[in-house]
Amino acid sequence: MERRTFIKSSAALAGSLILPVGAHANEPKIKLAILGMGWWGTDSLLSSALASGRYEIAALCDVNREVLDRAAKVVVDAGLKKPQLFSAYREMYKMEGLQAVAIATPTHWHALQFIDACWAGLHVFLEKPICYDIREGQAMLAAQQKANNVVVVDFPRTLLDTNDQVKAFINSGEAGKIRQVQANIHYPEGDLEEKEVPKTLDFETFCGPAPKQKFLCLGNANTPFWRSQHDFSRGVMADWGIHYLHNVRKVLGLDLPDQVSATGGIAKKTLQDNPDHLEVRYDFGGLPVYWSHKSWGYTSPLPSHNIGIYYYGEKATIFEGDLGWEVYTAKGEKIVNGDIVFNPGDPKQGEIYGQVMVNLFKQFAEGIKAKSNKGIANQLDDAFKTTATTIYGDLAYLTRANLQIDPASLNIKNHKEAQAMLKRGYRKPYQHPYSLP
């Protein structure tokens, strides 16, 4: 089963909770719009927002009419009023009474849509990575500071208690000093096919500020698999692995890396231009943190560890999955806490993931009610640091250089080509939101 199918099953469980009766049943619902109605925007975000019981889905927006209609049907089938439908997000942002927006579009659109939402006075539920390039992220931080709006970034694993348990164990000293960390995802992805653009999709607007690209899909799908195309996304590490690098930063209290190097490539002949195997070394003040992924069918000698994080200590090694962690001591002991295996199709895991997404939307609602980011677990500035970490890793891969990072300015100190990549040119007539101070 593909990861996408697993997420859909989790979302279905969340969707089964639609219209709960609870403490907030009599409160006015927050008027929420959702921008980007692909499989994630519809099957996860829309279902979770509905299941939270805290929102009125006032509007939906997408440049693909087919997925837009499907998402509207989800709302109507839940017995609710059909939301207004838009193909242009700026028009949607002008909707009277709109309070918040969830942005679930491809990465290359995040900056413009987020900044426009801030200018429109909207609170934002934002997908990760928050931006495509470093300078976009800086412009987004400045926009939020001016707007003073509530922003939640979608890192749902931080609402589980796995990170807290691992952090407490490390802080107890039982693992000894952590000398090295490795995060990895080894998970196959299907083959890509170039297809004709469906008549229901405005692909010109889909490409937006990015260069015009081929229309690539997975298998029988007729929606773009944009994660594979570098002009839209920086690949597996930035799209999925970012969760595990975020976990490492949270568990160990890390800021930004000061050095980054990488190697990788495309071992299997496909149409994608992001690496299907990648090794990145980050140095955080002398602590080496490695990233590794293989997406072409790699068979691991230890399949239960295909997705997760190793913390190598002087006294023990810890492996952290989403819903559990294990300890392997120097004495040969194995201590099991929960289930480390990412297990597609398991109803218990699906229920947990579904409820975590619902809780993330509840947290968003509480922040809006309080007009404060204080209780938000995944705030924009911290999410930007994790996003920046993945971007630096991609730049190290592209330049084949050992990059030296200045965490204060975010500049690359030793490589002019990589430094120039901190801000990419936009396709006309779009304009990059960052300007030098």
N, C-alpha and C positions, 0 to 999 in steps of 0.2 A: 504493500500500500504506500502511495506517495505521501510526503509530508502534507501536501495540500489537502488530500482526502482526510487525513487525521485531524487537521485543523477544522475542516468542515464538520466532522463528527463531534468535535468539542463544541463548536458553535451551535450545532443542533441541540445539544444538551442545554446550552445557555438559552437558546430560543424557546425551549420547552418551559422556561420559567417566566415567559412574557406575562406582563400585567399582574405582578404579585400584589397581595394586599399586605401592607405593613405600616410601620410608623409614619411613613411619608406619603401615604395614600391620599391624604386630603390636602397636601401642599400643592401650590401651583407648579406645574411641570416646566422645566427649562426648555425653551424653544431651540432645538438643535438641528443643524444642517449637517449632512455628510457629503464630503467632496471626494469622489473616486469610488465607484460602485462595482469594482472588480470583485473577485472571490473573497478577498480579505475585508474590503469595505462592507460588503453585504453579509457574508456568512459569519464574520466575527464581530466587526464593530457595530453594525446595525442590530444584529441579534442581541449583543451584549447590552447595548444602550436600552433597547426595549425591555430586556429582562431586568434591568436595574429598577425599573418603575419610576425613574426620576426625570424622564424626558418626553417631550412631544416631538416627534420627528416632523419638523416643519417643512423641510426641503431636502431634496437629493440632487446631486449634480454629477454628470459624467459626459464625456464626448462620444460615448458609445450608447446609442439609443437602446440597443438590445439589453445590455446589462442594467441600464437605468430603469427600464420597464420591469425587469425581473425584481429589482430591489423594491420598487413601489408595490409590487404584488405581495412581497413579504409583509409590508406594513398593513396593507388592506386585508390580507388573510389573517392577520392578528386581530381583526375587528376594529381597526383604527382608521381614522380619516386619511385619505390618500394625500401624501405630501405634494407640495409644488415641485415640479421637475424643471431642471435647468441644464443647459449645455454650456453656459458661460458663467464661471464662478463669480466674477465681479458683479454680474446682475443679481445673482443669488445673495451676495453680501449686502445688497441694498434692501433686501426684504424687510418690511416693517416688523418690528418686534423680535427679530432674530437675536439670540443671545450668545450662541456658541456654535462652533463648527469642528467637526472631526475631519482631519485631512489624511486621506489614505491613497493619495496619488503616487505615481513613481517618483523616485528621489529627485530627479532633475527639476521637478515642479515645486518642491516644498518651499523653497525660499520665497519666491514671489507670492505664492498663495498665503503663506504664513504672514508675511509683512503686510499684505493687503488686508488680511483679517485683523491685524493689530490696528491698522489705520481705521478700519470700520468699527472698532470698539468691541470686537468679538473675543470671547474666551476660546482657547484652542486645545483640542486633543490632537496631538501630532504624532505621526508615525516616525519611526527611526529608519535609517539614519536621518538626522534632522535636516541635513543639507548635502549637496553634492560636493561643494568645495569649501575650503577654510574661510574665505572672505565672505561667502554667503552666510555662514554661521555667525560671523562677527556682526554683519548687518542685522541678522535676526535678533541677536542679543540686544542690540541697540534699540530695535523696534519694540521689543517687549518692555524694555526699561522705560521707554516713553509712554507706552500704552498702559503699563501696570495691570495687565490682564492676567488671568489664571491660565497657566499652561501645564498640561500633563503630557509627558512623552511616553510612548507605549513600550515600556520595559516591564511586562507583567511578572517576570520571574522574581523581581524584587519584592513582590507581595507574598511570595512563598516564604517559609521560614528556613529554607535550606542554607541560604547565605549566612543567616544569623547563627545557625548551629555550627557551620564550618568556621566562621570567624571566632566564635567563642572557644572552639577547640584549639585553634591556632594560638589565640591569646592566652590560653591556659598554659602553654609551653610544652604540652605533651608531644607535639610533633617536632619540637626543637625549632631552631631558626629556619625559616623558609628560604632556601637558597636558589630555587628555580621554579617556574610555573610553565605549564603547557596547556593551552586550550585547543581543542580540535573538533572538527566535524568531518566525518567520513560517511557520506550518504550519496547514493547515486541519483543522478538526474537524467531525465529522458533526452532523446535526440531532438534537435531542432529542425524545423522545416520552414522554408520561405514560402509564403502564401500571398495571394492577392488580398488587398485590404478589403474587409467587408464593407458593404454599402452603408451599414449602420454606424460605422466608425469614422469620425473626423480625425484621420491620422496626422494631418498637418498640425492641428492644434495639440494632439497628443505629444508630438515631438517638441512643440513649444520652443523654449530657449535653446534646446539641444540641436545639434545638426540633424538634418533629415536622414532617417535610417531605413533599413530594410524592415519589412514586417515579418517577424519570426515568431513561430508558435511551437509549443510542445505537442507532439503527436497529433491527436484528433482535435485539439483545441483550436478555437478561432479568435482567441484573445492574445495579445502580445506577451511573450515571456521576456519582459524587459530587463530582468536581472542579468541576463546573459550578455547584454549589449552595453559596452563601456560608456557610451555617451548618455545612457539613461541611469546606470547604476555601476557601482564598483565591485559587484559580484558577490559570491557566497559569504566572504568574510564580513563585508559591509552590511549585507542584508539579513543574514541569519547569525553568523558568528559574532556579530556585534553584541548580542545578548550575553555571550560568555565572556567577552572582554570587559563588558560592563560589570558582570559579576566579580571578575578578578579585581577590578578597581575598587568595588564596594567592599569586598572581603578584606583586602589588604590596605585600604585607604590610600590608593595611588592617585596621583594627579595626571600629568602628561608625560609621555616618554621623552628622554633627552637624546636618544639615538635610535635609529631604525634601519634595518637592512632586510633584504628579502630576495628570494629566488622562487621560480615557478614557471608555469607555462601551460600550454595546451597539448596534452599527451594524446588525446583522442581527437581525430579529425571531425570537427563539428563546425557549425556556422557561428558559434559564439566567439566573442573576442575578449572575454574575461577569462582569467586562468582557471583551468579545471583541476589544477594542483598548485598549492602555494604554501611556502614556508616563510614566515616572518619572524624576525627577532627584534623585540622591543627591549630597550634598557630603561628601567625606571630607577634612576639614582643608583645604578650598580646591580639591581635585581633584574636578571634576564627573564622575560616573559615571551614565550613562543606561541605563535599561531600556526596551525596546520590544517589544511583541508584537501580532500580528494573527492571528486564528484563523478567519477567515471566507472564506478563499480568495484572499487578497492575492497578486497576481502581481508578483514582484520584478523590477526591471531587471537584477539580478545574482543569479540563483537560487542560485548556489554559496555565497552569503553569507547565506542565509536563517536559518541557525542558527550562532551563534558570537559572537565578541567582537572589536571593533575597539579597538586601542590607538593613539591618535593622538599621535605624537611630533613634536618639532621637526624631526627629520631624516628620519623615515620613519613610515609607517603599517603596523601589524601587524594581520593578521586571524588569529584562532585558532579552529580547529574542534576537534573531539574528537581526531582522529587526524593532524592536520597543521596547519601555519601558513605563512602567506605574508607577505612583506615587500615593500612598495612604496616605493621610495626617492624622495627629492626630485629625483634625476637621471633618474627615469623607469624605473629598473630594477625587475624583479620577481624575487624570490628565492622558490623553492618548496621547502617542507620537508614531505613527506608529502602526505596527501590531506585537504583542508579540508571536503569535502562530506559531509554526513550522508546516507548512501546506503542507504535501506531495501532489504533483500533481497540486498545484496552478501555473498556467503559469507565473504569475507576479513574484512570488518568484523564480521560476526556472530560469527566465531570469536574475534576479539580481544575484543569485548564479553563474550562468554560466559566466556572465560578470566579476564578482569578480575574478574568476579563470583565465580568460583571462588577466585581469589587473595584476595579480600576475606574470604571465609569461612575460608580458611587462616590469614590474619592474625588473625582472631577466635579461632581455635583456639589459635594460638601465645600470644596474650594470656592466654587462660584457663589454659593449661598453666603459664605463667610467673607467673600471678596478678598481672599488671601491665598497665597501659595504656601503658607506655613505647613500645612498638613500634606502637601503633595510629595510623594516619595520620589518621583522622577521629574525633577525640575529641569528647565531648559539649559541652564548654564552647565550643569553636571552632564547632561545628555550630550551637550556639544563637545565636552572633553572626550567622551567615548567615541563619538562620531569622528572627531579630529584624529584620534588614535588610528582608526581604520583608514582614514584618508592618507595619513603619513605612510602607513603600511603599503597602500596601493602605489603611492608615489615612489617609494623605495623599490618596489617591483618594476615599475615602468622605467626607472632610470638606472636600475642595477647598481645603485650607489648606497653607501653607508651614510645616511642623512643625519645631520646634527641639528636638533630642534632647540629653539629658544622658547621655553614655555611662556615667558612674559609677553613677547610680541607675536608668538606663533610662527615666526619666520624660520626658514631653513637657512642655517648659517654658512653652509659650505658647498652649496650646489645651486648655481644660477638657474639651471633648467628646471629643477624641482621647485625652486622658489617662484618661478614664473607660473607654475601650475597651481599655485594656491588660489588663483582666480582665473577661471577659464572664460574665454570670450563667448558671448551669447549670440545666437542667430538673430539677425534683424527681423522684425523691429523691436525685439525684446532688449531690455537694458538691465545689465547686472546691477543689483541693489547696493553694492559696496563702493564707497569712494574713500580715498585716503583722508585721514583726519587733517 
